[in-house]
C-alpha cells in the first residue's frame, strides 16, 4: 500500500512538472477549518461499533498548478487537531497527505472569482491516544469537496474518509477503522 501511494504521489508531481504551463497560474493555500461531523467506525472479528467525536479543528496547506483554465493538479496536507470521542475514552487526530485534482468554472474575466470542485487521494497518519499497548498503522485517505474563491479568500466544504488499522495487543487481531469527516474551511490563497 505504501509503495502504491508513494508511486502515485511521484507520478502526480511528475505530471505537474512536465505538463505545467510556465505561467503564474499557481496557487498556494493556507486553510483553517471547523469539523462539525466526525464519525469513527470500527470492525473487529465481525463486530462493528460507531461513535462520534467532539467538534474538531483542522489546519491545512495545498499547492495547485493549473494545467488549463479549468483543471489543476496539486499536493496537500492537513492536520486534524486532537479531539475526544463522545465517551471521552481517548483522543483522536489525523494527518492526511494527498494528491488533488481541482476543476474550476471557466469564467472569462473572472480569474480570481470562481467556483470549484476538488477530489483528493492519499494516505493518512492516525494519531490516537489510550491504545492500551495496541499499535496504529497508516492507511488510505480520500475525499472530495466544493467551494468558491473570491480574490484571495477560499471557502470550501470537504467530505473525507480516513481509513486505518489498529493491531490489538498480544496479536488478538486487527481492528479495521475509518473516520468520516466533514470540514468547513476558510483559507487565504497566494497566487505565485
Secondary structure, DSSP 8 states (H G I E B T S, - for coil): -HHHHHHHHHHHHHHHHHH--SSS-EEEEEEEEEEEEEEEEEEETTEEEEEEB--EEEEEEEEEEESSSSEEEEEEEEEEEEEEBTTSS-EEEEEEEEEEEEEE---TT-TTEEEEEEEEEEEEEEEES--TT-EEE-EEEEEEEEEEEETTEEEEEEEEEEEEEEE-GGG--EEEEEEEEEEEEEEEEEE-
